[in-house]
């Protein structure tokens, strides 16, 4: 899992059928010191995150696991909202 910050929303008029009920968010990867750690990416929101929130996300083939389908063309999924970092 990786840390990230929501920096935007992607609006899509057409989506792959299994993704129609999900929103896409732009995530800036960050490290534990809240510093940018790579290029922004688009992730499927599975937890109801919003702009400015710190989240954690998963990538690669595991990204489809939180979705209620067997297959979806997903490379990254948001799986949690961070309350605090110590």
N, C-alpha and C positions, 0 to 999 in steps of 0.2 A: 504494500500500500504506500501511497505517496501523499504528501501534503500539497494543498493548492489553495488559491484564493479566487473566488468568482469575480471576474472582471467584465462580464458581458453576457448577452443572450443572443442566440442564433434563431432567427425566425425563418421557418421553412414552410412554403405553401404546399409542398408535396413531400411526403416521407415514405420510407419503406413501411409496408402495411403493419408490421408488428411494433413499430415505433410511434404510431400515430398518437398514442396517449401520453407520450413522454416529451419533456422539453429538453432542448440542447443548450448547454451553458459553456461559455468560454472560461477556461481555467488557466491561471498563471501558476505553474509549479513553483513552490517555495520550499525553503529548508526550515529547520526548527528555529532558526533565528529570524524568520519571517522575511528573508531575502529571496529575490527571484532566483530560480534555479532551472533555467532552460526557457524554451520558447512556449508560448501559450498553445493550448490544445482545446478541442471541442470534446465535451463529454456528455453522456446521457445522464440526466438527473433522476435518480431513483429514490431520493429522500426529501424533496421539497426545498432545496437550497435556493438562496437568492443572492443578488449582487452584494459584494463586500464581505460575504461570509467566508470563513476558513473551513475547508472541507478536507476529507481524504477520499482518494479515488484509486481504482484499480485499472490495469491496462492489459492488453494482449487478449488471449483466448478466454481468460477468466472474467473479462468485462461483461460477458453475456450472462454470467451466473446469477446476478441479482434480478434479472428480467424474468417475467413469468412466461417465457417462451423457450423453445428448444434451440432456436437459431435466430440471430439478428446480426446484421453487419455492423458490429460495435467494436471500437478499439479502446474506449475508455468509459467507465461508469463511475459516477459519484455515489459512494456508499455510506457516507457519514458526514455529519456536521460537527466540527470541533468546538467544544465549550471552552477549554483552557489548554495551554501548553506550558509545562513547567520546565 
